[in-house]
Amino acid sequence: MRRDRRWKISPRAPDATLKMLDERSPVVAQVLYNRGLRTRSDVSDFYEARFDFDNPYRLKGMPEAVQRLRLAIRKRECVALYGDFDVDGVTSSVLMSKLFESTGIKYQLHIPHRIDEGYGLNKPAIKKLREKGCTLLLTVDCGIRSIDEVRYARTLGMDVIITDHHSVGSKLPPADVVINPKQEGDGYPFKELAGVGVAYKLAQGLLRAERQIPSRRGAPPSIAEEDLLDLVALGTVADIVPLRGENRALVKEGLARLNETNRPGLLAMISESGIKQGEIDATAIGFVLGPRLNAAGRLETALYSYEILHTEDEAKAVELAATLGRLNRRRQEMTVRSTEIAREQIMQGDPDAPIFFVHSPEFHRGVVGLVASRLTEELHRPVLAARREDVLTYGSARSIPAFHITHALDRASKWLRRYGGHAAAAGFTLRTDDIENFYSELLRIAGEEFDEEAWTPELPIDARIGFRQITPDVYHEISRMEPFGEGNPQPVFCSGPVEVRSARAVGNNGSHLKLFLSQGGVGFGGIAFRRGELAEKLPSLVDVAFQIVMNTWNGNSKLELMVVDILPAGRGCPEGSIAG
């Protein structure tokens, strides 16, 4: 079912640019050119992540939000802190609770249960928070489409501040204050903050105001802005927002803090997962720490993840780290099984459809987003995956760059009970009886927007290089471009033809492919994840697309290739266009 990808090699940088960046290797200069960095100044700023964090008061609603929180401090009000159950929402909740504790704000936390309550605000939770004495409701990473729920909170006598980063609907909720850089009329220059980034801007605004004139006499805040940056890095990377501009600076600063953290929960997670403090990068967040924090909310309760990041108790942190590790392993097993069921459904239907909707009572609501994500990556089609129950069906959607999934849900909203998200991902609920009509509508919408070229999967490649150009110096120059992620992907190169000296299936059920490749007397080991089926099928000469990685084992380090794609020689990496 895997769709062949069209390798798209970036045009060679002009000689003038390469000459201007002659202090870099030609390979790295080409990569920088591909990222839009064309001058020495651009490159220097990028490597140093120079970005003056913008004034938080440029966000629409910030002065009003800070003023209302300062009133809550003076009046000793109880604030209802309402978060979300993913890593972005959990880190936002921890960040805000630490801020509240530092400034003397009393609060009641609520993070909804994914299964029992679902995403976003809900009226029973709001009612309980009001009954506990909360007179101000503050949301983090949610609420931008919760119009009825916000109106309900207002009828209970609660003031409401919404902080969110998700796509804004046709109407804003009737809150007292809305902080979202995507809302109309907002002048903040950087629009791609994660939810935790927006929460951090509110923390900046309140801390700066409190340092100038504390709301409580003689009681300035006990934390500094930079103390919160490790949480910002965790949530920003895990939420897959573009790591450019302010996000890049926030994550780079946050990773430095994370690698020196003294938070008991983070130290326990680092120990349990086997990664090393001091070597934590965006990849470690995306593939090790983030999945553990997400697993709790997917399968049981996100409060485990909140507590491990919030606690100062070392023994409790160790216990929670073991729990998160166990839940993550269970999550992996469930995802594999559910993805197999989903593939079978697609093959039984129309495997060439422009959009897929798979659903089953066997799916766990906590892993449907992961199933959709895996299949979208594999098939390069928008995929909706959902748990089907007797009355309601609960799902998640993932999409491709050519198709804005939340806009599609907007057009099919008459069939939905609730939904929300952004261009690449969304969540939704609908009546089970409406599945067929809903999917038919999506097929029509996707069919209208289908463009074969735009919908053909592409593999962006930074440059065609020879194996002799793969050196430790090039690797170290590239590694300085971290943090890698959305908007700043790890560079991918291609080379060919190369000789396959050995190929064997490794890993569980032989799912991965271990290689040794050579070209012109230079050889490298390589690994291609989830391509074990090719072990007995590869020709002797191939074109290979890869990332350059450093494998360290027992104190010894050597360069290897992380193989992204592999094709028969001549089909992927054309002659010419060699960097340098």
C-alpha positions in Angstrom: 0.0 0.0 0.0 3.0 2.3 0.4 2.9 5.0 -2.3 6.1 5.6 -4.2 7.5 9.1 -3.5 8.8 11.4 -6.1 12.3 12.6 -5.1 12.4 16.4 -5.4 16.0 17.7 -5.3 16.4 21.3 -4.4 18.0 23.5 -7.2 21.7 24.0 -6.8 22.5 27.2 -5.0 24.0 30.0 -7.1 27.8 30.2 -7.2 27.6 33.7 -5.7 25.8 32.3 -2.6 28.2 29.4 -2.2 31.1 31.8 -2.4 29.5 34.1 0.1 29.1 31.1 2.5 32.6 29.8 1.7 33.4 29.3 5.4 30.8 26.5 5.3 31.3 23.2 3.4 29.5 23.3 0.0 27.1 20.6 1.3 26.0 22.7 4.3 25.9 25.9 2.3 23.5 24.2 0.0 21.3 23.2 2.9 21.3 26.7 4.4 20.4 28.1 1.0 17.4 25.6 0.8 16.2 27.0 4.2 16.1 30.5 2.8 19.4 31.6 4.5 21.2 33.5 1.9 23.6 35.9 3.8 26.3 35.5 6.4 24.1 37.5 8.8 21.1 35.2 8.1 23.3 32.1 8.8 24.8 33.6 11.9 21.4 34.5 13.4 20.1 31.0 12.5 23.0 29.2 14.2 22.9 31.3 17.2 19.0 31.3 17.3 19.1 35.0 17.7 15.6 36.2 18.3 14.5 38.9 20.7 11.4 37.4 22.2 8.7 39.7 21.1 6.9 41.9 23.5 4.0 39.8 24.9 1.8 42.9 25.1 1.7 43.0 21.3 -0.7 40.0 21.5 -4.3 41.1 21.3 -6.0 40.9 24.7 -2.7 40.6 26.7 -3.1 43.9 28.7 -6.6 42.9 29.7 -5.6 39.4 30.7 -2.8 40.6 32.9 -5.0 43.2 34.5 -7.6 40.6 35.3 -5.1 38.1 36.8 -3.6 40.9 38.9 -7.1 41.6 40.2 -7.4 37.9 41.1 -4.2 38.2 43.1 -5.4 41.2 45.0 -8.9 39.8 45.7 -7.5 36.3 46.5 -9.9 34.8 43.9 -9.9 31.2 42.9 -9.0 30.7 39.2 -10.1 27.6 37.3 -7.1 26.5 35.2 -8.5 24.4 32.3 -6.0 22.5 30.1 -5.8 19.8 27.5 -4.7 16.2 27.7 -1.8 16.2 25.1 1.8 17.3 25.8 1.1 20.8 24.7 -1.8 21.1 27.0 -0.1 19.4 29.9 3.0 21.5 29.7 0.8 24.6 29.4 -1.0 23.6 32.6 2.2 23.0 34.5 3.7 26.3 33.3 0.6 28.2 34.4 0.3 26.4 37.7 3.9 27.2 38.5 3.2 30.9 37.5 0.2 31.0 39.8 2.1 29.5 42.7 4.8 32.0 42.2 2.5 35.0 42.1 0.1 33.8 44.9 -2.9 33.0 42.7 -5.2 30.3 44.2 -6.3 27.9 41.5 -8.2 24.7 40.8 -6.8 22.6 37.9 -8.9 20.6 35.4 -7.5 18.5 32.6 -10.4 16.6 30.9 -10.3 12.8 30.6 -9.9 12.0 26.9 -12.6 9.2 27.0 -15.1 10.4 29.6 -15.0 14.1 28.6 -13.3 14.5 25.3 -11.3 17.5 24.0 -12.0 21.0 25.1 -14.3 22.7 27.6 -17.4 20.9 28.9 -20.2 22.2 31.0 -20.2 19.6 33.9 -16.5 20.4 34.5 -17.1 24.1 34.4 -20.0 23.7 36.9 -17.8 21.7 39.3 -15.1 24.4 39.1 -17.6 27.1 39.9 -19.0 25.1 42.8 -15.4 25.0 44.2 -15.5 28.8 44.3 -13.7 29.7 41.1 -14.8 33.1 39.7 -12.3 33.2 36.8 -11.8 30.5 34.1 -8.5 30.5 32.3 -7.9 28.0 29.4 -4.6 26.9 28.0 -4.3 25.2 24.6 -8.1 24.9 24.2 -11.3 26.9 24.2 -11.1 28.9 20.9 -14.2 27.1 19.5 -16.1 26.4 22.8 -18.8 29.0 22.2 -21.6 27.4 24.1 -19.3 26.3 27.0 -17.9 29.8 27.5 -21.4 31.3 27.4 -22.4 28.8 30.0 -19.5 29.8 32.3 -20.5 33.4 31.9 -24.1 32.6 33.1 -22.6 31.0 36.2 -20.9 34.3 37.0 -17.4 33.4 35.9 -15.1 35.7 33.9 -13.3 33.9 31.1 -9.8 34.2 29.6 -9.1 32.0 26.6 -5.5 31.3 25.6 -5.2 29.0 22.6 -3.3 28.6 19.3 -5.7 26.5 17.3 -7.5 27.7 14.1 -10.2 30.2 14.9 -13.7 29.5 13.7 -16.2 31.9 12.2 -17.0 33.3 15.6 -15.0 33.8 18.7 -16.3 32.5 22.1 -17.9 35.2 24.2 -15.0 35.4 26.6 -13.9 38.5 28.5 -10.5 38.1 26.8 -9.2 35.9 24.0 -5.4 35.5 23.4 -4.7 33.7 20.2 -2.2 35.1 17.6 -4.4 33.7 14.8 -7.4 35.8 15.7 -8.5 38.6 13.4 -6.9 41.9 14.4 -4.0 40.4 16.3 -0.8 42.3 15.6 1.7 39.8 17.0 4.2 39.1 14.3 4.8 35.4 14.9 1.6 33.3 14.4 2.8 29.8 14.9 3.3 29.6 18.7 2.2 26.3 20.3 -0.4 26.4 23.1 2.5 26.4 25.6 4.1 29.3 23.7 0.9 31.4 24.1 0.8 30.4 27.8 4.4 31.5 28.1 3.7 34.9 26.6 0.9 35.4 29.2 3.4 34.3 31.9 5.9 36.9 30.5 3.3 39.6 30.6 2.2 38.9 34.2 5.7 38.4 35.5 6.9 41.7 34.0 4.0 43.6 35.5 4.4 41.9 38.9 8.1 42.8 39.0 7.4 46.4 38.4 4.6 46.7 41.0 3.7 43.5 42.9 0.0 43.0 43.4 0.8 41.8 46.9 3.0 44.2 48.9 6.5 42.9 49.4 5.7 39.6 47.4 7.4 39.7 44.0 7.3 36.5 41.9 9.5 33.6 43.0 10.3 32.4 39.4 11.8 34.0 36.4 10.6 33.7 32.8 13.5 31.5 31.8 12.7 29.0 34.5 9.7 27.9 32.4 11.5 27.4 29.1 12.1 23.6 29.5 8.3 23.2 29.6 8.0 25.4 26.5 10.5 23.2 24.6 8.6 20.0 25.5 5.2 21.3 24.5 6.4 23.1 21.3 8.3 20.1 19.9 5.6 17.6 20.8 2.9 19.7 19.1 4.8 19.7 15.8 4.6 23.4 15.1 7.2 25.1 12.8 10.6 25.3 14.5 11.4 28.6 12.9 11.5 32.2 14.2 10.4 32.6 17.8 9.7 28.8 18.2 13.3 28.0 17.2 14.6 30.4 19.8 12.2 29.2 22.5 13.1 25.5 21.9 16.8 26.1 21.7 16.8 28.0 25.0 14.4 25.4 26.4 16.6 22.5 25.4 19.6 24.1 27.2 17.4 24.3 30.3 16.1 20.7 29.8 19.6 19.3 29.6 20.4 20.9 33.0 17.0 20.4 34.6 16.6 19.6 38.3 12.9 18.9 38.0 12.5 15.5 39.7 10.0 14.3 37.2 12.1 15.0 34.2 15.1 13.4 35.8 13.1 10.3 36.5 11.8 10.1 32.9 15.3 10.6 31.5 16.6 7.7 33.7 13.6 5.4 32.9 13.8 6.0 29.2 17.6 5.4 28.9 18.4 8.8 27.3 21.3 10.8 28.7 20.9 14.2 30.3 23.1 16.6 28.3 22.3 14.9 25.0 18.5 15.7 24.9 17.5 17.2 21.6 14.2 17.7 19.7 14.4 14.1 18.5 14.5 12.8 22.1 11.4 14.9 22.9 9.6 13.8 19.8 10.3 10.1 20.0 11.1 9.4 23.7 9.8 12.0 26.2 6.8 13.3 24.3 5.2 9.8 23.6 5.6 8.9 27.3 3.8 12.1 28.4 1.1 11.6 25.7 0.5 7.9 26.6 -1.0 8.8 30.0 -3.7 11.0 28.4 -4.3 8.5 25.6 -4.9 5.4 27.8 -5.7 6.6 31.3 -5.4 10.1 32.6 -3.2 13.0 31.6 -2.9 13.9 35.3 0.0 11.4 35.6 1.9 13.6 33.1 0.9 16.8 34.8 2.0 15.4 38.2 5.4 14.1 37.0 6.3 17.6 35.6 4.8 19.4 38.6 6.0 17.3 41.6 9.0 18.1 43.7 8.9 14.6 45.4 11.7 12.4 44.0 10.1 9.1 45.1 6.8 10.1 43.5 8.6 11.1 40.3 10.3 7.7 40.0 6.9 5.9 40.5 5.2 8.1 37.9 8.1 7.6 35.4 7.6 3.8 35.7 3.9 4.2 35.1 4.4 6.4 32.0 6.9 3.9 30.6 4.4 1.0 31.0 1.6 3.0 29.4 3.9 3.9 26.5 4.7 0.3 25.8 1.0 -0.6 25.9 0.2 2.3 23.6 2.8 1.1 21.1 1.2 -2.4 21.0 -2.3 -1.1 20.6 -1.2 1.3 17.8 0.4 -1.6 15.8 -2.7 -3.8 16.1 -5.2 -1.0 15.2 -3.1 0.1 12.2 -3.3 -3.4 10.9 -7.1 -3.4 11.2 -7.2 0.0 9.5 -5.1 -1.2 6.5 -7.4 -4.1 6.0 -10.4 -1.8 5.9 -8.8 0.4 3.3 -7.9 -2.5 1.1 -11.5 -3.8 1.3 -12.7 -0.4 0.1 -11.3 1.9 -2.6 -7.5 2.0 -2.0 -7.3 4.9 -4.5 -9.8 7.2 -2.7 -8.6 10.8 -2.1 -9.4 10.5 1.6 -9.9 7.5 4.0 -12.1 7.1 7.0 -11.5 4.0 9.0 -13.5 3.2 12.1 -14.0 0.2 14.4 -15.3 -0.6 17.9 -11.9 -2.3 18.5 -10.0 1.0 18.2 -9.1 2.7 21.5 -10.0 6.4 21.4 -6.5 7.2 22.7 -4.7 5.8 19.7 -6.9 6.7 16.7 -4.8 9.9 16.1 -1.6 7.7 15.9 -3.3 5.3 13.5 -4.4 8.2 11.3 -0.9 9.7 11.5 0.9 6.5 10.4 -1.5 5.9 7.5 -1.3 9.4 6.3 2.5 9.2 6.2 2.3 5.8 4.5 -0.4 6.6 1.9 0.0 10.3 1.5 -3.7 10.8 1.8 -5.8 12.5 4.5 -6.9 9.8 7.0 -9.6 9.9 9.6 -9.6 7.1 12.2 -12.3 6.7 14.8 -13.6 4.5 17.6 -17.2 3.5 16.6 -19.7 3.1 19.4 -23.4 2.5 19.4 -24.5 6.1 19.5 -21.4 8.3 18.9 -18.1 7.9 17.0 -15.0 9.6 18.2 -12.1 10.3 15.8 -9.0 12.1 14.9 -7.8 13.3 11.5 -4.4 13.8 9.9 -3.7 15.4 6.6 -1.2 16.3 3.9 0.0 19.8 3.0 -2.3 20.0 0.0 -5.5 19.6 2.0 -6.5 21.7 5.1 -8.4 19.1 7.1 -10.1 21.5 9.5 -11.4 23.6 6.6 -12.8 20.3 5.2 -14.5 19.6 8.5 -15.9 23.1 8.5 -17.6 22.3 5.1 -19.0 19.0 6.5 -19.9 20.3 9.9 -23.6 19.6 9.6 -22.8 16.0 10.3 -20.5 16.7 13.3 -21.4 17.1 17.0 -18.1 18.8 17.7 -14.7 19.3 16.1 -11.6 21.4 16.0 -7.9 21.5 15.0 -5.7 23.0 12.4 -4.4 22.4 8.9 -2.7 19.1 9.5 -4.7 17.6 12.4 -8.1 17.7 14.0 -10.4 15.9 16.4 -14.1 15.2 15.8 -17.3 13.6 17.2 -20.3 12.5 15.2 -23.4 10.3 15.4 -22.6 6.8 14.4 -25.7 6.8 12.1 -24.2 9.7 10.2 -20.9 8.0 9.3 -21.9 7.2 5.8 -23.2 10.6 5.0 -20.3 12.3 6.6 -17.7 10.3 4.7 -19.6 10.8 1.4 -19.4 14.5 2.0 -15.7 14.3 2.7 -15.1 12.3 -0.5 -16.9 15.0 -2.4 -14.9 17.8 -0.8 -11.5 16.0 -1.3 -12.4 15.1 -4.8 -13.0 18.7 -5.7 -9.6 19.7 -4.4 -7.7 16.7 -5.7 -4.8 17.6 -7.9 -2.7 14.6 -8.9 0.6 16.4 -8.8 0.0 18.2 -5.5 -1.3 14.9 -4.0 1.6 12.8 -5.2 3.9 12.2 -2.2 7.2 14.0 -2.5 10.5 13.4 -0.7 12.3 16.8 -0.5 16.0 16.3 -0.9 18.6 19.0 -0.1 21.3 17.9 -2.5 22.8 15.0 -4.4 26.2 14.2 -2.9 28.8 11.5 -3.2 29.8 9.3 -0.3 33.2 11.0 -0.2 31.5 14.2 0.8 30.0 12.6 3.9 32.6 13.6 6.6 32.6 14.2 10.4 33.0 17.9 9.7 29.8 18.0 7.6 27.9 16.0 10.2 29.0 18.4 13.0 28.1 21.5 10.9 24.6 20.0 10.2 24.1 19.1 13.9 24.5 22.7 14.8 21.4 23.4 12.8 19.3 21.8 15.5 16.7 21.8 16.8 15.2 19.9 13.9 11.5 19.6 13.4 8.6 21.0 11.5 9.8 24.0 9.4 13.4 23.0 9.9 13.7 19.4 8.9 16.8 17.3 9.3 18.6 17.5 6.0 18.0 14.7 3.5 20.6 13.8 0.8 20.6 11.4 -2.1 23.4 9.5 -3.7 23.5 7.0 -6.6 24.3 4.6 -7.9 25.6 2.9 -4.8 26.4 -0.8 -4.3 24.4 -2.9 -1.9 27.1 -4.9 -0.2 24.7 -6.5 2.4 21.1 -6.3 3.3 19.2 -8.1 6.1 16.0 -7.8 8.0 16.3 -6.9 11.7 14.1 -5.9 14.6 10.8 -7.4 15.7 9.4 -9.6 13.0 12.2 -8.4 10.7 10.5 -5.1 10.2 13.6 -3.0 9.7 16.3 -3.2 7.0 20.1 -3.2 7.9 22.4 -2.2 5.1 26.0 -1.7 4.1 26.4 0.5 1.0 29.5 1.5 -0.9 30.4 4.0 -3.6 33.8 4.6 -5.1 35.6 2.7 -2.3 33.8 4.5 0.5 31.3 2.5 2.5 28.7 3.2 5.2 26.3 1.2 7.3 22.7 2.2 7.2 19.3 1.4 8.7 15.9 1.8 6.9 13.0 1.6 9.4 9.9 -0.4 8.5 11.5 -1.5 5.2 12.5 -5.0 6.2 10.5 -6.5 3.3 13.1 -5.2 0.9 15.9 -7.4 2.3 15.5 -10.1 -0.4 14.4 -7.8 -3.2 17.1 -5.1 -3.6 19.1 -5.0 -6.8 22.8 -4.8 -6.5 22.8 -1.1 -7.5 20.4 1.4 -5.9 19.8 5.1 -5.4 19.5 6.0 -1.7 18.0 9.0 0.1 19.3 9.4 3.7 20.2 11.5 6.7 23.7 11.5 8.2 23.8 10.3 11.8 26.4 9.5 14.3 26.2 6.0 16.0 27.9 5.8 19.3 28.4 2.4 21.0 30.7 1.5 23.8 32.5 4.8 23.5 33.1 4.5 19.8 31.4 6.8 17.3 31.0 6.3 13.5 29.0 8.0 10.8 26.0 6.0 9.5 23.1 6.6 7.1 19.5 6.8 8.3 17.9 5.6 5.1 14.7 7.5 4.2 14.0 5.9 0.8 15.7 3.4 -1.5 15.0 2.8 -5.2 16.7 0.9 -8.1 19.6 2.9 -9.5 18.6 5.7 -11.9 15.1 6.0 -10.6 15.6 8.5 -7.7 18.8 10.4 -7.8 19.6 11.8 -11.3 23.0 12.7 -12.6 24.2 16.2 -11.9 23.1 18.6 -9.2 26.0 17.5 -6.8 26.5 20.0 -4.0 29.8 21.8 -4.4 
